[in-house]
Amino acid sequence: MKFQFICFIMVFIFSIALFGCDKKHTEKKSENSINTSASSEVKTDKTDKQKTTKVSTKKVKKSVTTTTTGTREYNPKEVNIYNLSGYSFKMQGFEKVTSIQDFYDYLDELQKVISNCNFNMSLSYENMDTGSSISYNDTARFATCSTIKTPFVASLLKSGIDLSEKVEKTVNWSGDYGITARAKTGTEFTARQLIKYTIQRSDNTAYYNLVKHFGYSQFNSDLYSIGANYTLGNSWIFTYCTSSDMLKCYKEIYKYGEHTDRGEWLTELMTDTDVNRQIGKVLDSKYKVSQKYGSDWSEKQYHDCAIVYADSPFVLCIFTNQYPETDQSDRVFKEIANIIDRINNVIYIK
């Protein structure tokens, strides 16, 4: 009994000792947690203040100016284009830009691309909000190739033709093997079908039959009304014109697309074409691009005209004398489109 009692007493004392150690450890742990928590709150408070400061700073900066790409964090600068020299292209309508140094750098890049061209070329660009424009060699005449198809279709749509009207195939374009060319003479298509083939597939025979069926008088009248100095006639459905004249046509297509259902349909067709390897290829990952290319192997003509729906939309037409549809001939279109996009993005919008 004595032995058992002694054992009981020892166990009791040992338990008290253990309990006391756990309590002290827990208390220290709690104190550390409180200290850590307090430290975290201080850090968080500092971080929140820093964040608040940064946010408020950004808000102040954002109120400085609005540009074609959204909000800039610096003041717009005035541009005196008459003091600029050494460029072979013409400019107008650039009153202010968001970064004068960027603007000069982009102009230098554009000049370098033009100077490095070992072929005849022409370009015409205009911003749809400000009228700011750049042009190079824009009085030179080139074969329009298929770039003329979209202005012609726009004229048909504006004239109010019935899109369900049947159009009998009566002619074939020489050397064409497209959908319409493969159909038998006398086959009937709707005007809507022929328009889609003309724009999306660049089908020459579809375009030829539209011209034969509806005529070209209204188209020529529309060209005259906008000051575009070229026409179609009995013996040709393709002709020659300047990039500046073609730019006028694509500006009208842009306006037509903004205000009418038919115009919107046309610009949507222009976003889904068989050949998209020039302006659209480099910019359509950023914006909607409605474009129509043109090419002619025998005359070594390769062109592209595009409506670029950037934050501030613009139209760009590039005509070139080079062997078409190669990686090398695509290069100048991509380089110029990239530079023009950056120039467009530093224009100050009031």
C-alpha positions, 0 to 999 in steps of 0.5 A: 500500500505504501508503495502504491501511495508513493507511486500515486504521489509521484505521478500527480507531481509529474502531471502538474509539471507537464501541465505547467510547461504546456501552458507556458509554451502556449502562452508564448506561442499566443504572444508570438502570434499576437506580435506577428499579427500586429506586425502584419497589420502594420505592413498591410496598413503601409502597403494599403497606403502605398496602393492608395497613393499609387491609385490616386496618382494614376487617377491624377495622371489619367485626367491629363489627356485622352488619345487614340489608345486610351489614356496617356500619362503625359501631356500632348505636344504641338507638332509643326510639320512645316519644320520637319524636313528630310522626309519624302512623304507628305503630312497634314492634320497633325496638330498635337501628339502624345509623345513628340519623340515617339512621333519623330521616331516613327516618321524616321522608321517610315522614311527608312522603309520607303527608302529601302524599297527597290520598286515603285510604291505609293501609300495613302493614310488618313485617320477617320477622327481627325483627318490627319494624313500621310501620303507618299507618291500618291499621284502615281497611277497603278493598275487597280487590280481587285482593290476596285471590287469593293468600291464597285460593290458598295456602289451597287448596295447604295443604289438599292439593288435587290440582293435576291435578284437573279443574275444570269452568268453570261461571261467568263473572265479569261484565265479564271477558275473560280466558282463562277467561272466553273459554272455553265453559261446561263447559270443563275446566281443571286446578286447576294451570291455574286457579291460574296464571291467577289469580295470574299473569294476575289472571284473575277468572273463573279465581278465581271457578271455584276458589271455586265448585269448592273452596268457601271454608270452609277459607279462612275457617278459615285466616283465623280461625287467624291472626287476620285479621278478614275472610271470604268468603261465598256472594254474594261472592268479593271482600270488604273488609279492612284492610292489617294483616289482609292483611299477616297473610296475606302473612306466612303465604305467606312462611312457607309459601314458605320451608318447602314446595315448593308454597309456593315454587311460589306465591311464584315465580308471584307474581314473574311477573305481568301487572301489575308497576308498584308495589312490585315495579317499584321493588325487583325490580332489587335483590331477588326480589319476590313480589307481587299487586296489586289494582284497581277502577275503579268504587270507585277502589281500587288496592293492592299487597301484596309479599314482598320478599326483601331480605337481611332479608326484609319484607312490605309492604301498601299500600291506596289510594283512587285511580284505578288503574294510572296513573303518578300512582297508581303514585307513592305505592307506589314512594316508600313502597317505597323508603323502607321498604327503606331503613328495613329496611336500617338495622335492627340484626340481632344 
